[in-house]
Amino acid sequence: MELQSIAYIPAPDKVMLELLKKKGNTMKIFKCHECGYTKEAAELPQGYVCPLCDEPGSSFVVADASYIERKHINEPAESPGEDTK
């Protein structure tokens, strides 16, 4: 059986994860796949585009707590600035 561990989680994802866990599953955070911009909403309006990079709403993923945790499972446990040589 392979152990899964959550490695270092960068500050923006950690803040988002804590916010999602605090509010429960009652909200959605949509994250732009291209630039990382996030928007809290029940649903993205039809025709929505990212205000930072002009990607269409279809490029957004729903970033719930499980999405963020899965993103960091079994990644190398290193923090910014740590020498990995």
N, CA, C and O atoms as a Maestro MAE file, in Angstrom:
{
 s_m_m2io_version
 :::
 2.0.0
}

f_m_ct {
 s_m_title
 :::
 protein
 m_atom[340] {
  # First column is atom index #
  i_m_mmod_type
  r_m_x_coord
  r_m_y_coord
  r_m_z_coord
  i_m_residue_number
  s_m_chain_name
  s_m_pdb_residue_name
  s_m_pdb_atom_name
  i_m_atomic_number
  :::
  1 25 0.844 -1.184 0.000 1 A "MET " " N  " 7
  2 3 0.000 0.000 0.000 1 A "MET " " CA " 6
  3 2 0.888 1.246 0.000 1 A "MET " " C  " 6
  4 15 1.774 1.381 0.844 1 A "MET " " O  " 8
  5 25 0.652 2.135 -0.931 2 A "GLU " " N  " 7
  6 3 1.445 3.351 -1.055 2 A "GLU " " CA " 6
  7 2 0.907 4.424 -0.116 2 A "GLU " " C  " 6
  8 15 -0.291 4.707 -0.099 2 A "GLU " " O  " 8
  9 25 1.804 5.012 0.659 3 A "LEU " " N  " 7
  10 3 1.393 6.097 1.550 3 A "LEU " " CA " 6
  11 2 1.272 7.379 0.764 3 A "LEU " " C  " 6
  12 15 2.120 7.683 -0.076 3 A "LEU " " O  " 8
  13 25 0.232 8.127 1.027 4 A "GLN " " N  " 7
  14 3 0.078 9.434 0.408 4 A "GLN " " CA " 6
  15 2 0.293 10.479 1.483 4 A "GLN " " C  " 6
  16 15 -0.268 10.391 2.575 4 A "GLN " " O  " 8
  17 25 1.099 11.453 1.170 5 A "SER " " N  " 7
  18 3 1.313 12.528 2.127 5 A "SER " " CA " 6
  19 2 1.208 13.855 1.407 5 A "SER " " C  " 6
  20 15 1.571 13.986 0.238 5 A "SER " " O  " 8
  21 25 0.710 14.818 2.126 6 A "ILE " " N  " 7
  22 3 0.616 16.158 1.558 6 A "ILE " " CA " 6
  23 2 1.920 16.862 1.877 6 A "ILE " " C  " 6
  24 15 2.300 17.004 3.039 6 A "ILE " " O  " 8
  25 25 2.592 17.294 0.843 7 A "ALA " " N  " 7
  26 3 3.870 17.970 0.990 7 A "ALA " " CA " 6
  27 2 3.638 19.443 1.314 7 A "ALA " " C  " 6
  28 15 2.530 19.846 1.668 7 A "ALA " " O  " 8
  29 25 4.662 20.211 1.192 8 A "TYR " " N  " 7
  30 3 4.581 21.653 1.413 8 A "TYR " " CA " 6
  31 2 3.486 22.253 0.542 8 A "TYR " " C  " 6
  32 15 3.440 22.006 -0.663 8 A "TYR " " O  " 8
  33 25 2.607 23.038 1.147 9 A "ILE " " N  " 7
  34 3 1.541 23.713 0.405 9 A "ILE " " CA " 6
  35 2 1.874 25.202 0.368 9 A "ILE " " C  " 6
  36 15 1.995 25.825 1.422 9 A "ILE " " O  " 8
  37 25 2.024 25.789 -0.824 10 A "PRO " " N  " 7
  38 3 2.344 27.214 -0.931 10 A "PRO " " CA " 6
  39 2 1.288 28.076 -0.237 10 A "PRO " " C  " 6
  40 15 0.124 27.685 -0.149 10 A "PRO " " O  " 8
  41 25 1.690 29.237 0.249 11 A "ALA " " N  " 7
  42 3 0.811 30.114 1.028 11 A "ALA " " CA " 6
  43 2 -0.530 30.405 0.361 11 A "ALA " " C  " 6
  44 15 -1.552 30.301 1.041 11 A "ALA " " O  " 8
  45 25 -0.599 30.765 -0.928 12 A "PRO " " N  " 7
  46 3 -1.917 31.053 -1.517 12 A "PRO " " CA " 6
  47 2 -2.863 29.859 -1.457 12 A "PRO " " C  " 6
  48 15 -4.047 30.019 -1.161 12 A "PRO " " O  " 8
  49 25 -2.348 28.662 -1.737 13 A "ASP " " N  " 7
  50 3 -3.190 27.472 -1.666 13 A "ASP " " CA " 6
  51 2 -3.562 27.150 -0.225 13 A "ASP " " C  " 6
  52 15 -4.672 26.688 0.041 13 A "ASP " " O  " 8
  53 25 -2.644 27.391 0.706 14 A "LYS " " N  " 7
  54 3 -2.920 27.118 2.120 14 A "LYS " " CA " 6
  55 2 -4.035 28.028 2.629 14 A "LYS " " C  " 6
  56 15 -4.928 27.574 3.345 14 A "LYS " " O  " 8
  57 25 -3.990 29.302 2.266 15 A "VAL " " N  " 7
  58 3 -5.040 30.247 2.661 15 A "VAL " " CA " 6
  59 2 -6.376 29.813 2.064 15 A "VAL " " C  " 6
  60 15 -7.397 29.823 2.751 15 A "VAL " " O  " 8
  61 25 -6.371 29.434 0.786 16 A "MET " " N  " 7
  62 3 -7.600 29.003 0.130 16 A "MET " " CA " 6
  63 2 -8.140 27.736 0.792 16 A "MET " " C  " 6
  64 15 -9.348 27.610 0.993 16 A "MET " " O  " 8
  65 25 -7.260 26.805 1.128 17 A "LEU " " N  " 7
  66 3 -7.666 25.558 1.767 17 A "LEU " " CA " 6
  67 2 -8.300 25.828 3.128 17 A "LEU " " C  " 6
  68 15 -9.336 25.248 3.453 17 A "LEU " " O  " 8
  69 25 -7.689 26.702 3.926 18 A "GLU " " N  " 7
  70 3 -8.244 27.035 5.238 18 A "GLU " " CA " 6
  71 2 -9.600 27.721 5.105 18 A "GLU " " C  " 6
  72 15 -10.512 27.435 5.881 18 A "GLU " " O  " 8
  73 25 -9.745 28.616 4.138 19 A "LEU " " N  " 7
  74 3 -11.013 29.300 3.908 19 A "LEU " " CA " 6
  75 2 -12.103 28.310 3.509 19 A "LEU " " C  " 6
  76 15 -13.226 28.382 4.009 19 A "LEU " " O  " 8
  77 25 -11.773 27.395 2.617 20 A "LEU " " N  " 7
  78 3 -12.752 26.400 2.172 20 A "LEU " " CA " 6
  79 2 -13.174 25.482 3.314 20 A "LEU " " C  " 6
  80 15 -14.355 25.161 3.448 20 A "LEU " " O  " 8
  81 25 -12.221 25.060 4.134 21 A "LYS " " N  " 7
  82 3 -12.556 24.183 5.255 21 A "LYS " " CA " 6
  83 2 -13.406 24.912 6.287 21 A "LYS " " C  " 6
  84 15 -14.284 24.313 6.908 21 A "LYS " " O  " 8
  85 25 -13.148 26.209 6.472 22 A "LYS " " N  " 7
  86 3 -13.915 26.995 7.434 22 A "LYS " " CA " 6
  87 2 -15.364 27.163 6.968 22 A "LYS " " C  " 6
  88 15 -16.291 27.040 7.769 22 A "LYS " " O  " 8
  89 25 -15.560 27.438 5.693 23 A "LYS " " N  " 7
  90 3 -16.900 27.672 5.158 23 A "LYS " " CA " 6
  91 2 -17.601 26.382 4.763 23 A "LYS " " C  " 6
  92 15 -18.800 26.393 4.481 23 A "LYS " " O  " 8
  93 25 -16.877 25.274 4.737 24 A "GLY " " N  " 7
  94 3 -17.479 24.004 4.336 24 A "GLY " " CA " 6
  95 2 -17.683 23.949 2.837 24 A "GLY " " C  " 6
  96 15 -17.037 24.675 2.080 24 A "GLY " " O  " 8
  97 25 -18.581 23.090 2.419 25 A "ASN " " N  " 7
  98 3 -18.833 22.910 0.989 25 A "ASN " " CA " 6
  99 2 -19.929 23.826 0.479 25 A "ASN " " C  " 6
  100 15 -20.569 23.514 -0.526 25 A "ASN " " O  " 8
  101 25 -20.164 24.952 1.148 26 A "THR " " N  " 7
  102 3 -21.248 25.848 0.749 26 A "THR " " CA " 6
  103 2 -20.820 26.868 -0.297 26 A "THR " " C  " 6
  104 15 -21.664 27.592 -0.826 26 A "THR " " O  " 8
  105 25 -19.534 26.941 -0.606 27 A "MET " " N  " 7
  106 3 -19.085 27.895 -1.612 27 A "MET " " CA " 6
  107 2 -18.145 27.212 -2.585 27 A "MET " " C  " 6
  108 15 -17.601 26.143 -2.306 27 A "MET " " O  " 8
  109 25 -17.965 27.851 -3.735 28 A "LYS " " N  " 7
  110 3 -17.020 27.356 -4.733 28 A "LYS " " CA " 6
  111 2 -16.008 28.456 -5.001 28 A "LYS " " C  " 6
  112 15 -16.346 29.639 -5.043 28 A "LYS " " O  " 8
  113 25 -14.790 28.055 -5.178 29 A "ILE " " N  " 7
  114 3 -13.764 28.984 -5.634 29 A "ILE " " CA " 6
  115 2 -13.320 28.484 -7.002 29 A "ILE " " C  " 6
  116 15 -12.861 27.351 -7.148 29 A "ILE " " O  " 8
  117 25 -13.463 29.340 -7.987 30 A "PHE " " N  " 7
  118 3 -13.054 29.013 -9.346 30 A "PHE " " CA " 6
  119 2 -11.655 29.582 -9.556 30 A "PHE " " C  " 6
  120 15 -11.399 30.745 -9.243 30 A "PHE " " O  " 8
  121 25 -10.755 28.763 -10.085 31 A "LYS " " N  " 7
  122 3 -9.365 29.174 -10.275 31 A "LYS " " CA " 6
  123 2 -9.013 29.092 -11.755 31 A "LYS " " C  " 6
  124 15 -9.213 28.063 -12.399 31 A "LYS " " O  " 8
  125 25 -8.486 30.193 -12.281 32 A "CYS " " N  " 7
  126 3 -8.064 30.233 -13.681 32 A "CYS " " CA " 6
  127 2 -6.876 29.298 -13.878 32 A "CYS " " C  " 6
  128 15 -5.864 29.407 -13.185 32 A "CYS " " O  " 8
  129 25 -7.009 28.394 -14.815 33 A "HIS " " N  " 7
  130 3 -5.954 27.418 -15.093 33 A "HIS " " CA " 6
  131 2 -4.705 28.105 -15.652 33 A "HIS " " C  " 6
  132 15 -3.595 27.603 -15.479 33 A "HIS " " O  " 8
  133 25 -4.879 29.235 -16.311 34 A "GLU " " N  " 7
  134 3 -3.758 29.918 -16.960 34 A "GLU " " CA " 6
  135 2 -2.936 30.766 -15.985 34 A "GLU " " C  " 6
  136 15 -1.714 30.629 -15.929 34 A "GLU " " O  " 8
  137 25 -3.598 31.644 -15.215 35 A "CYS " " N  " 7
  138 3 -2.851 32.603 -14.388 35 A "CYS " " CA " 6
  139 2 -3.032 32.414 -12.881 35 A "CYS " " C  " 6
  140 15 -2.288 32.999 -12.094 35 A "CYS " " O  " 8
  141 25 -4.012 31.605 -12.472 36 A "GLY " " N  " 7
  142 3 -4.208 31.365 -11.046 36 A "GLY " " CA " 6
  143 2 -5.180 32.304 -10.361 36 A "GLY " " C  " 6
  144 15 -5.413 32.176 -9.159 36 A "GLY " " O  " 8
  145 25 -5.758 33.252 -11.101 37 A "TYR " " N  " 7
  146 3 -6.752 34.163 -10.525 37 A "TYR " " CA " 6
  147 2 -7.895 33.345 -9.931 37 A "TYR " " C  " 6
  148 15 -8.313 32.348 -10.519 37 A "TYR " " O  " 8
  149 25 -8.402 33.759 -8.769 38 A "THR " " N  " 7
  150 3 -9.512 33.042 -8.147 38 A "THR " " CA " 6
  151 2 -10.724 33.939 -7.993 38 A "THR " " C  " 6
  152 15 -10.607 35.148 -7.791 38 A "THR " " O  " 8
  153 25 -11.901 33.315 -8.094 39 A "LYS " " N  " 7
  154 3 -13.168 34.026 -7.938 39 A "LYS " " CA " 6
  155 2 -14.106 33.143 -7.134 39 A "LYS " " C  " 6
  156 15 -14.303 31.972 -7.459 39 A "LYS " " O  " 8
  157 25 -14.685 33.713 -6.078 40 A "GLU " " N  " 7
  158 3 -15.670 33.006 -5.269 40 A "GLU " " CA " 6
  159 2 -17.048 33.273 -5.857 40 A "GLU " " C  " 6
  160 15 -17.445 34.427 -6.020 40 A "GLU " " O  " 8
  161 25 -17.776 32.207 -6.174 41 A "ALA " " N  " 7
  162 3 -19.110 32.347 -6.764 41 A "ALA " " CA " 6
  163 2 -19.836 31.014 -6.700 41 A "ALA " " C  " 6
  164 15 -19.216 29.961 -6.544 41 A "ALA " " O  " 8
  165 25 -21.165 31.072 -6.824 42 A "ALA " " N  " 7
  166 3 -21.946 29.837 -6.916 42 A "ALA " " CA " 6
  167 2 -21.665 29.184 -8.267 42 A "ALA " " C  " 6
  168 15 -21.449 27.974 -8.342 42 A "ALA " " O  " 8
  169 25 -21.670 29.973 -9.320 43 A "GLU " " N  " 7
  170 3 -21.349 29.530 -10.681 43 A "GLU " " CA " 6
  171 2 -20.750 30.716 -11.428 43 A "GLU " " C  " 6
  172 15 -21.045 31.865 -11.101 43 A "GLU " " O  " 8
  173 25 -19.924 30.452 -12.411 44 A "LEU " " N  " 7
  174 3 -19.409 31.534 -13.256 44 A "LEU " " CA " 6
  175 2 -20.479 31.907 -14.272 44 A "LEU " " C  " 6
  176 15 -21.107 31.028 -14.862 44 A "LEU " " O  " 8
  177 25 -20.690 33.203 -14.481 45 A "PRO " " N  " 7
  178 3 -21.684 33.614 -15.477 45 A "PRO " " CA " 6
  179 2 -21.269 33.176 -16.884 45 A "PRO " " C  " 6
  180 15 -20.081 33.058 -17.185 45 A "PRO " " O  " 8
  181 25 -22.250 32.941 -17.725 46 A "GLN " " N  " 7
  182 3 -21.969 32.575 -19.115 46 A "GLN " " CA " 6
  183 2 -21.210 33.728 -19.773 46 A "GLN " " C  " 6
  184 15 -21.574 34.892 -19.611 46 A "GLN " " O  " 8
  185 25 -20.176 33.402 -20.499 47 A "GLY " " N  " 7
  186 3 -19.371 34.416 -21.170 47 A "GLY " " CA " 6
  187 2 -18.313 35.052 -20.280 47 A "GLY " " C  " 6
  188 15 -17.659 36.008 -20.697 47 A "GLY " " O  " 8
  189 25 -18.126 34.541 -19.057 48 A "TYR " " N  " 7
  190 3 -17.148 35.105 -18.126 48 A "TYR " " CA " 6
  191 2 -15.739 34.913 -18.676 48 A "TYR " " C  " 6
  192 15 -15.414 33.858 -19.221 48 A "TYR " " O  " 8
  193 25 -14.909 35.939 -18.527 49 A "VAL " " N  " 7
  194 3 -13.495 35.847 -18.888 49 A "VAL " " CA " 6
  195 2 -12.664 36.319 -17.706 49 A "VAL " " C  " 6
  196 15 -13.097 37.174 -16.934 49 A "VAL " " O  " 8
  197 25 -11.487 35.766 -17.571 50 A "CYS " " N  " 7
  198 3 -10.580 36.131 -16.485 50 A "CYS " " CA " 6
  199 2 -10.184 37.602 -16.632 50 A "CYS " " C  " 6
  200 15 -9.756 38.022 -17.707 50 A "CYS " " O  " 8
  201 25 -10.325 38.387 -15.557 51 A "PRO " " N  " 7
  202 3 -9.965 39.803 -15.651 51 A "PRO " " CA " 6
  203 2 -8.457 40.045 -15.757 51 A "PRO " " C  " 6
  204 15 -8.036 41.149 -16.103 51 A "PRO " " O  " 8
  205 25 -7.641 39.031 -15.463 52 A "LEU " " N  " 7
  206 3 -6.194 39.216 -15.543 52 A "LEU " " CA " 6
  207 2 -5.593 38.776 -16.872 52 A "LEU " " C  " 6
  208 15 -4.707 39.441 -17.409 52 A "LEU " " O  " 8
  209 25 -6.083 37.642 -17.407 53 A "CYS " " N  " 7
  210 3 -5.426 37.109 -18.613 53 A "CYS " " CA " 6
  211 2 -6.391 36.855 -19.771 53 A "CYS " " C  " 6
  212 15 -5.985 36.334 -20.810 53 A "CYS " " O  " 8
  213 25 -7.656 37.215 -19.602 54 A "ASP " " N  " 7
  214 3 -8.679 37.086 -20.651 54 A "ASP " " CA " 6
  215 2 -8.985 35.648 -21.082 54 A "ASP " " C  " 6
  216 15 -9.545 35.436 -22.157 54 A "ASP " " O  " 8
  217 25 -8.623 34.656 -20.253 55 A "GLU " " N  " 7
  218 3 -9.001 33.268 -20.551 55 A "GLU " " CA " 6
  219 2 -10.502 33.122 -20.338 55 A "GLU " " C  " 6
  220 15 -11.062 33.775 -19.458 55 A "GLU " " O  " 8
  221 25 -11.167 32.277 -21.130 56 A "PRO " " N  " 7
  222 3 -12.607 32.081 -20.946 56 A "PRO " " CA " 6
  223 2 -12.909 31.318 -19.658 56 A "PRO " " C  " 6
  224 15 -12.048 30.624 -19.118 56 A "PRO " " O  " 8
  225 25 -14.139 31.456 -19.177 57 A "GLY " " N  " 7
  226 3 -14.573 30.763 -17.968 57 A "GLY " " CA " 6
  227 2 -14.379 29.261 -18.045 57 A "GLY " " C  " 6
  228 15 -14.229 28.603 -17.015 57 A "GLY " " O  " 8
  229 25 -14.378 28.710 -19.250 58 A "SER " " N  " 7
  230 3 -14.177 27.266 -19.413 58 A "SER " " CA " 6
  231 2 -12.768 26.832 -19.008 58 A "SER " " C  " 6
  232 15 -12.519 25.640 -18.827 58 A "SER " " O  " 8
  233 25 -11.840 27.792 -18.863 59 A "SER " " N  " 7
  234 3 -10.478 27.481 -18.429 59 A "SER " " CA " 6
  235 2 -10.347 27.421 -16.912 59 A "SER " " C  " 6
  236 15 -9.284 27.082 -16.393 59 A "SER " " O  " 8
  237 25 -11.426 27.749 -16.198 60 A "PHE " " N  " 7
  238 3 -11.400 27.737 -14.736 60 A "PHE " " CA " 6
  239 2 -11.709 26.342 -14.214 60 A "PHE " " C  " 6
  240 15 -12.499 25.606 -14.805 60 A "PHE " " O  " 8
  241 25 -11.077 25.984 -13.098 61 A "VAL " " N  " 7
  242 3 -11.391 24.736 -12.407 61 A "VAL " " CA " 6
  243 2 -12.016 25.092 -11.066 61 A "VAL " " C  " 6
  244 15 -11.723 26.143 -10.495 61 A "VAL " " O  " 8
  245 25 -12.880 24.211 -10.567 62 A "VAL " " N  " 7
  246 3 -13.455 24.424 -9.241 62 A "VAL " " CA " 6
  247 2 -12.412 23.969 -8.235 62 A "VAL " " C  " 6
  248 15 -12.051 22.793 -8.186 62 A "VAL " " O  " 8
  249 25 -11.931 24.910 -7.435 63 A "ALA " " N  " 7
  250 3 -10.884 24.618 -6.462 63 A "ALA " " CA " 6
  251 2 -11.515 24.405 -5.093 63 A "ALA " " C  " 6
  252 15 -11.603 25.335 -4.291 63 A "ALA " " O  " 8
  253 25 -11.957 23.170 -4.827 64 A "ASP " " N  " 7
  254 3 -12.480 22.862 -3.501 64 A "ASP " " CA " 6
  255 2 -11.339 22.284 -2.659 64 A "ASP " " C  " 6
  256 15 -10.226 22.115 -3.157 64 A "ASP " " O  " 8
  257 25 -11.610 21.984 -1.403 65 A "ALA " " N  " 7
  258 3 -10.562 21.506 -0.501 65 A "ALA " " CA " 6
  259 2 -9.891 20.245 -1.035 65 A "ALA " " C  " 6
  260 15 -8.669 20.120 -0.956 65 A "ALA " " O  " 8
  261 25 -10.666 19.314 -1.575 66 A "SER " " N  " 7
  262 3 -10.066 18.068 -2.062 66 A "SER " " CA " 6
  263 2 -9.187 18.322 -3.290 66 A "SER " " C  " 6
  264 15 -8.181 17.636 -3.477 66 A "SER " " O  " 8
  265 25 -9.550 19.290 -4.123 67 A "TYR " " N  " 7
  266 3 -8.729 19.642 -5.287 67 A "TYR " " CA " 6
  267 2 -7.353 20.125 -4.826 67 A "TYR " " C  " 6
  268 15 -6.329 19.704 -5.364 67 A "TYR " " O  " 8
  269 25 -7.337 21.009 -3.831 68 A "ILE " " N  " 7
  270 3 -6.071 21.569 -3.349 68 A "ILE " " CA " 6
  271 2 -5.226 20.485 -2.689 68 A "ILE " " C  " 6
  272 15 -4.016 20.424 -2.911 68 A "ILE " " O  " 8
  273 25 -5.849 19.633 -1.882 69 A "GLU " " N  " 7
  274 3 -5.098 18.564 -1.229 69 A "GLU " " CA " 6
  275 2 -4.538 17.580 -2.255 69 A "GLU " " C  " 6
  276 15 -3.379 17.177 -2.148 69 A "GLU " " O  " 8
  277 25 -5.340 17.186 -3.248 70 A "ARG " " N  " 7
  278 3 -4.871 16.259 -4.289 70 A "ARG " " CA " 6
  279 2 -3.706 16.856 -5.068 70 A "ARG " " C  " 6
  280 15 -2.781 16.145 -5.461 70 A "ARG " " O  " 8
  281 25 -3.757 18.148 -5.284 71 A "LYS " " N  " 7
  282 3 -2.719 18.835 -6.051 71 A "LYS " " CA " 6
  283 2 -1.347 18.693 -5.386 71 A "LYS " " C  " 6
  284 15 -0.320 18.703 -6.065 71 A "LYS " " O  " 8
  285 25 -1.335 18.560 -4.055 72 A "HIS " " N  " 7
  286 3 -0.070 18.529 -3.320 72 A "HIS " " CA " 6
  287 2 0.273 17.157 -2.745 72 A "HIS " " C  " 6
  288 15 1.256 17.034 -2.014 72 A "HIS " " O  " 8
  289 25 -0.510 16.122 -3.054 73 A "ILE " " N  " 7
  290 3 -0.208 14.782 -2.546 73 A "ILE " " CA " 6
  291 2 1.005 14.230 -3.283 73 A "ILE " " C  " 6
  292 15 1.094 14.286 -4.509 73 A "ILE " " O  " 8
  293 25 1.926 13.700 -2.506 74 A "ASN " " N  " 7
  294 3 3.145 13.051 -3.021 74 A "ASN " " CA " 6
  295 2 4.052 13.967 -3.824 74 A "ASN " " C  " 6
  296 15 4.847 13.487 -4.633 74 A "ASN " " O  " 8
  297 25 3.951 15.277 -3.619 75 A "GLU " " N  " 7
  298 3 4.928 16.183 -4.214 75 A "GLU " " CA " 6
  299 2 6.149 16.199 -3.308 75 A "GLU " " C  " 6
  300 15 6.027 15.905 -2.118 75 A "GLU " " O  " 8
  301 25 7.306 16.529 -3.826 76 A "PRO " " N  " 7
  302 3 8.486 16.623 -2.966 76 A "PRO " " CA " 6
  303 2 8.254 17.639 -1.858 76 A "PRO " " C  " 6
  304 15 7.768 18.741 -2.113 76 A "PRO " " O  " 8
  305 25 8.598 17.276 -0.643 77 A "ALA " " N  " 7
  306 3 8.391 18.160 0.508 77 A "ALA " " CA " 6
  307 2 9.532 19.156 0.583 77 A "ALA " " C  " 6
  308 15 10.538 18.905 1.246 77 A "ALA " " O  " 8
  309 25 9.384 20.255 -0.075 78 A "GLU " " N  " 7
  310 3 10.399 21.300 -0.051 78 A "GLU " " CA " 6
  311 2 9.711 22.643 0.038 78 A "GLU " " C  " 6
  312 15 8.600 22.825 -0.460 78 A "GLU " " O  " 8
  313 25 10.366 23.555 0.661 79 A "SER " " N  " 7
  314 3 9.813 24.893 0.766 79 A "SER " " CA " 6
  315 2 10.595 25.816 -0.148 79 A "SER " " C  " 6
  316 15 11.698 25.477 -0.575 79 A "SER " " O  " 8
  317 25 10.031 26.993 -0.456 80 A "PRO " " N  " 7
  318 3 10.740 27.924 -1.340 80 A "PRO " " CA " 6
  319 2 12.118 28.262 -0.794 80 A "PRO " " C  " 6
  320 15 12.285 28.486 0.405 80 A "PRO " " O  " 8
  321 25 13.083 28.296 -1.667 81 A "GLY " " N  " 7
  322 3 14.436 28.653 -1.269 81 A "GLY " " CA " 6
  323 2 15.258 27.471 -0.780 81 A "GLY " " C  " 6
  324 15 16.456 27.617 -0.538 81 A "GLY " " O  " 8
  325 25 14.644 26.309 -0.629 82 A "GLU " " N  " 7
  326 3 15.367 25.134 -0.161 82 A "GLU " " CA " 6
  327 2 16.184 24.567 -1.311 82 A "GLU " " C  " 6
  328 15 15.673 24.404 -2.419 82 A "GLU " " O  " 8
  329 25 17.434 24.270 -1.056 83 A "ASP " " N  " 7
  330 3 18.308 23.717 -2.089 83 A "ASP " " CA " 6
  331 2 17.946 22.260 -2.327 83 A "ASP " " C  " 6
  332 15 17.944 21.461 -1.390 83 A "ASP " " O  " 8
  333 25 17.639 21.902 -3.580 84 A "THR " " N  " 7
  334 3 17.213 20.537 -3.896 84 A "THR " " CA " 6
  335 2 18.292 19.744 -4.625 84 A "THR " " C  " 6
  336 15 17.989 18.702 -5.206 84 A "THR " " O  " 8
  337 25 19.530 20.202 -4.612 85 A "LYS " " N  " 7
  338 3 20.623 19.495 -5.306 85 A "LYS " " CA " 6
  339 2 21.054 18.282 -4.527 85 A "LYS " " C  " 6
  340 15 21.959 17.564 -4.953 85 A "LYS " " O  " 8
  :::
 }
 m_bond[339] {
  # First column is bond index #
  i_m_from
  i_m_to
  i_m_order
  :::
  1 1 2 1
  2 2 3 1
  3 3 4 2
  4 3 5 1
  5 5 6 1
  6 6 7 1
  7 7 8 2
  8 7 9 1
  9 9 10 1
  10 10 11 1
  11 11 12 2
  12 11 13 1
  13 13 14 1
  14 14 15 1
  15 15 16 2
  16 15 17 1
  17 17 18 1
  18 18 19 1
  19 19 20 2
  20 19 21 1
  21 21 22 1
  22 22 23 1
  23 23 24 2
  24 23 25 1
  25 25 26 1
  26 26 27 1
  27 27 28 2
  28 27 29 1
  29 29 30 1
  30 30 31 1
  31 31 32 2
  32 31 33 1
  33 33 34 1
  34 34 35 1
  35 35 36 2
  36 35 37 1
  37 37 38 1
  38 38 39 1
  39 39 40 2
  40 39 41 1
  41 41 42 1
  42 42 43 1
  43 43 44 2
  44 43 45 1
  45 45 46 1
  46 46 47 1
  47 47 48 2
  48 47 49 1
  49 49 50 1
  50 50 51 1
  51 51 52 2
  52 51 53 1
  53 53 54 1
  54 54 55 1
  55 55 56 2
  56 55 57 1
  57 57 58 1
  58 58 59 1
  59 59 60 2
  60 59 61 1
  61 61 62 1
  62 62 63 1
  63 63 64 2
  64 63 65 1
  65 65 66 1
  66 66 67 1
  67 67 68 2
  68 67 69 1
  69 69 70 1
  70 70 71 1
  71 71 72 2
  72 71 73 1
  73 73 74 1
  74 74 75 1
  75 75 76 2
  76 75 77 1
  77 77 78 1
  78 78 79 1
  79 79 80 2
  80 79 81 1
  81 81 82 1
  82 82 83 1
  83 83 84 2
  84 83 85 1
  85 85 86 1
  86 86 87 1
  87 87 88 2
  88 87 89 1
  89 89 90 1
  90 90 91 1
  91 91 92 2
  92 91 93 1
  93 93 94 1
  94 94 95 1
  95 95 96 2
  96 95 97 1
  97 97 98 1
  98 98 99 1
  99 99 100 2
  100 99 101 1
  101 101 102 1
  102 102 103 1
  103 103 104 2
  104 103 105 1
  105 105 106 1
  106 106 107 1
  107 107 108 2
  108 107 109 1
  109 109 110 1
  110 110 111 1
  111 111 112 2
  112 111 113 1
  113 113 114 1
  114 114 115 1
  115 115 116 2
  116 115 117 1
  117 117 118 1
  118 118 119 1
  119 119 120 2
  120 119 121 1
  121 121 122 1
  122 122 123 1
  123 123 124 2
  124 123 125 1
  125 125 126 1
  126 126 127 1
  127 127 128 2
  128 127 129 1
  129 129 130 1
  130 130 131 1
  131 131 132 2
  132 131 133 1
  133 133 134 1
  134 134 135 1
  135 135 136 2
  136 135 137 1
  137 137 138 1
  138 138 139 1
  139 139 140 2
  140 139 141 1
  141 141 142 1
  142 142 143 1
  143 143 144 2
  144 143 145 1
  145 145 146 1
  146 146 147 1
  147 147 148 2
  148 147 149 1
  149 149 150 1
  150 150 151 1
  151 151 152 2
  152 151 153 1
  153 153 154 1
  154 154 155 1
  155 155 156 2
  156 155 157 1
  157 157 158 1
  158 158 159 1
  159 159 160 2
  160 159 161 1
  161 161 162 1
  162 162 163 1
  163 163 164 2
  164 163 165 1
  165 165 166 1
  166 166 167 1
  167 167 168 2
  168 167 169 1
  169 169 170 1
  170 170 171 1
  171 171 172 2
  172 171 173 1
  173 173 174 1
  174 174 175 1
  175 175 176 2
  176 175 177 1
  177 177 178 1
  178 178 179 1
  179 179 180 2
  180 179 181 1
  181 181 182 1
  182 182 183 1
  183 183 184 2
  184 183 185 1
  185 185 186 1
  186 186 187 1
  187 187 188 2
  188 187 189 1
  189 189 190 1
  190 190 191 1
  191 191 192 2
  192 191 193 1
  193 193 194 1
  194 194 195 1
  195 195 196 2
  196 195 197 1
  197 197 198 1
  198 198 199 1
  199 199 200 2
  200 199 201 1
  201 201 202 1
  202 202 203 1
  203 203 204 2
  204 203 205 1
  205 205 206 1
  206 206 207 1
  207 207 208 2
  208 207 209 1
  209 209 210 1
  210 210 211 1
  211 211 212 2
  212 211 213 1
  213 213 214 1
  214 214 215 1
  215 215 216 2
  216 215 217 1
  217 217 218 1
  218 218 219 1
  219 219 220 2
  220 219 221 1
  221 221 222 1
  222 222 223 1
  223 223 224 2
  224 223 225 1
  225 225 226 1
  226 226 227 1
  227 227 228 2
  228 227 229 1
  229 229 230 1
  230 230 231 1
  231 231 232 2
  232 231 233 1
  233 233 234 1
  234 234 235 1
  235 235 236 2
  236 235 237 1
  237 237 238 1
  238 238 239 1
  239 239 240 2
  240 239 241 1
  241 241 242 1
  242 242 243 1
  243 243 244 2
  244 243 245 1
  245 245 246 1
  246 246 247 1
  247 247 248 2
  248 247 249 1
  249 249 250 1
  250 250 251 1
  251 251 252 2
  252 251 253 1
  253 253 254 1
  254 254 255 1
  255 255 256 2
  256 255 257 1
  257 257 258 1
  258 258 259 1
  259 259 260 2
  260 259 261 1
  261 261 262 1
  262 262 263 1
  263 263 264 2
  264 263 265 1
  265 265 266 1
  266 266 267 1
  267 267 268 2
  268 267 269 1
  269 269 270 1
  270 270 271 1
  271 271 272 2
  272 271 273 1
  273 273 274 1
  274 274 275 1
  275 275 276 2
  276 275 277 1
  277 277 278 1
  278 278 279 1
  279 279 280 2
  280 279 281 1
  281 281 282 1
  282 282 283 1
  283 283 284 2
  284 283 285 1
  285 285 286 1
  286 286 287 1
  287 287 288 2
  288 287 289 1
  289 289 290 1
  290 290 291 1
  291 291 292 2
  292 291 293 1
  293 293 294 1
  294 294 295 1
  295 295 296 2
  296 295 297 1
  297 297 298 1
  298 298 299 1
  299 299 300 2
  300 299 301 1
  301 301 302 1
  302 302 303 1
  303 303 304 2
  304 303 305 1
  305 305 306 1
  306 306 307 1
  307 307 308 2
  308 307 309 1
  309 309 310 1
  310 310 311 1
  311 311 312 2
  312 311 313 1
  313 313 314 1
  314 314 315 1
  315 315 316 2
  316 315 317 1
  317 317 318 1
  318 318 319 1
  319 319 320 2
  320 319 321 1
  321 321 322 1
  322 322 323 1
  323 323 324 2
  324 323 325 1
  325 325 326 1
  326 326 327 1
  327 327 328 2
  328 327 329 1
  329 329 330 1
  330 330 331 1
  331 331 332 2
  332 331 333 1
  333 333 334 1
  334 334 335 1
  335 335 336 2
  336 335 337 1
  337 337 338 1
  338 338 339 1
  339 339 340 2
  :::
 }
}
